[in-house]
Structure formats: C-alpha cells, structure tokens
Amino acid sequence: MKPCLLLAAVLSLPAFAQDNPYIDNSDPTLGQSDGLAFTLFGGYTQGGDNFITINYTDDTREHFRMGNRFHIGVGALWEGENFGTALNLGYHFNFADGTNGKVDFERYTVELLPYYRYGRHKFSVGAAWHLGVRGKLDVTETVDNGDGTTSEENTHVRVDFDDAVGAIIQYDYQITHHNWVSLRYEWIDYDVDKVNGVDLGTGLSGDGDHFGIYYRVVF
C-alpha cells in the first residue's frame, strides 16, 4: 500500500466513536483510559554512513550522512491502561544547497511501535519500513579547457535504493497533557537498486542507523 493511501486509511478511522485518552480524561498529566488518539511529530536525526562530502567555498565541509536530518509526520495510537500501539507515517529528508548545486536524500517512513506506559513514561520497541529511498546530486562545475577558456560541466547523479526494514527503540516523556519529547535509536540498511536508472547489480549498501530527538503533540 502506498504511504498516501495508508495515511488516508489511518485518518479515516472513526475517532469520534472512540474514547480519546488525551481529551476525555480529566487527569491533566496521565490520561490513561482506553482510547484512540492522533499525533503530529517532528524530529532531528543524526548518523549513518557518509553519502557524500560537501566542500563549501568558505573551506568548510559537511559529511552528508544517510541517517540525517529532519523527520516529520502524523500518526495514530491506541492506548490502554499500560500498553498501547502507535502507527506513524512520515517523511525523512536531508538537503544542502550551494552556489553550484544541491544534494538531497529522502524516504517515506511507516512505523509500528508497541509500547509500555508507566505514568509519564513510554518505552517502545518496534519496526520501521522505509519506502522510496533516494539520493540525488546536481552540481555545475567550471572547467578550464586548457586554451584560456572555461566551460561548465553538469553532473547529475540519482541513486535509488530498495525499500528497507529496520528496528526502533524509543523512550517518550510526557511534558504536558498533549505534549511529549522522545529519544530514539533506529537500525536500518539501504541496498542500492539503481544509479541514474541503471541496475548495477553490485550489492552496494549503506548504513542508515541514527539517533533522533522528537517533539510530539497528541490529540
């Protein structure tokens, strides 16, 4: 199922027919009655193998890693008194722009995270699926032709990866009734499928493991 279709299926669940532990419970800190709720989240991640090293004109450089950098999305969770399950749909991406080009790395994510809740604390262990994993490089370089003239050369590289499955451990802390902060670690590997549309068949792969810190709103 495509991510957009899965998202539509999640958001079409009859939430109005269920108790919502984050709205209906009068306790402003715990909210641990059974029920269905929804989430919005944003996170910052760091880690993984180096996809490319970017050299800037100010003599600085950036290692553009496969586990970086921004992760945003929506989700739904069913919560009981102490146990629950979260389903998250997201977009995980990184990009860098320079005077002569740009590079980006992106993927769509689906996560299933069963968890145990103790008061303000949640402990999750679950699985992640990464779809549409792609890295892209577009660079224009000025080249000396050797005869006193220069010309511009354009480099376009697109690397498509196979869909991947990974594992997540996560800790969440409830700040207020609707607001949470999370720390996580994810293990995942990306196998190269094609480069510029050509199947290389080389078995190349990259490590996308990363740490992450997240902010979530539950409603």
Protein Blocks (a to p, Z undefined) as FASTA:
>chain_A
ZZklmmmmmmmpcfklpccfklmpmblklopagcddddddddddeedjdfbdcddfkopa
cdddfkbfbdcddddddddfkbccdddddddddddddfkbccddddddddddddddehjb
ccdddddddehiacdddddddddehnopacdddddddddddddddddddddddfblmlcc
dddddddddddfbeghiafknopacdfbdcdddddddZZ
